[in-house]
Amino acid sequence: SFGSKTVRLTALAMPSASKMVVATAAAAAGAAFVTPMATQTAAPVRSHPAASSRGAVEKGQGTVAMVGAVGVMAAMSMGRARNTPKSSSRASAARVVAKASKVDCVCILGSAGAVGQEMLKCLEDRDFPTEKVRLFGNRSAGTTVKSEKFGDIVVEKFSLEAVQECDICLMAVSGDFSLEWAPKIAGGPKNTQVIDNSSAWRYDKDKPLVIPEINGEGQVSAPLIANPNCTTAVGAMALWPIHQKYKLKKVLMSTYQAASGAGAEGMAELENGLATWVKEGEVPKPEFFAHQLPFNVIPQIDKFQENGYTKEEMKVTWELQKIFGLDDDVKVSCTAVRVPTLRAHSESITVETEEPISPDDVRELLKSAPGVKVVDEPDSLQYPMPLNATGNYDVEVGRIRQSIVFGDKGIEFFLSGDQLLR
């Protein structure tokens, strides 16, 4: 519900990380409002939410610079051209795109960043029913962005009054900015609804945390909606259907996260390091990451917590608890690793379930799950890889097999998903 305008969204799959939760004005209130309770994995109190816009602090500092337009260029050129979403992704989009009456205006704050630019692309690709789009960015104010669907858009300097002229405000900004301005933007003369991409509001019990295909069904009138960390969003696409049918008991996850998860600086350092190695035979000393990323992996993303996990790892626990409405006795553990790829995160996941589960049944289950593409043909060497997932909306899932550890109540699988589109 956008103010007085009610929009019926059938599990709108606007990417939730770039997450194009655009839509998500349609989150279901039920699971979205469940609060993590377990003592060992309790989410932080949201009186002072984390300020990091991505939580991808690589050296343990408290903030991360915003992603710049160069980040989009680097990510898009990986390969060296951005993949066009495949027909299966487009078919999935067609199934889930909203049946909605057109709204007057959607605006994007932080439009010059990688996430902000992906938001605009998603509005275009998904043919979101808005009359116009406005872009806001203080450093990019005055520049013109060309859009095939919305024409030439002049980037405006942020002001509360201007943003509140829009029905929906998508925020691709830092947590600090969101903490200060999101509550002020929400409401106003047009009952503006805010959809925030930062970590600022994810663990607030009064703010719905939404993945469109999972809890985006229905109508929500919340003035401010949060969307989850990209690591959570990618893995949840496969975990949710499994949980619905077999009931999760334990989740053990290891992630292989691309440099783009750390923003433009991370991608630039990876590319520059490789280029220098080609020319000079050695990799320069890292400036952004804690250690050299080219030809290496780094088992730390974000700051270490008292329990030995990093904040990035705990986000998976906290956010799955809230989105799925997991009971306290369902345990979720994650090890997050930065790897030398530019775009698309991968995850290895082992689950124990309450009900017996088999690989063949899981394959059939996931084939019908929105936002998921099963790529699981070991005989022909077909399985998920970040190179293939890049630029596609669907999360690829494969390597589905019975767990040796948990037997007939356990399953293991591997997935890859473009985190900028989640």
Disulfide bonds with the S-S distance in Angstrom:
none
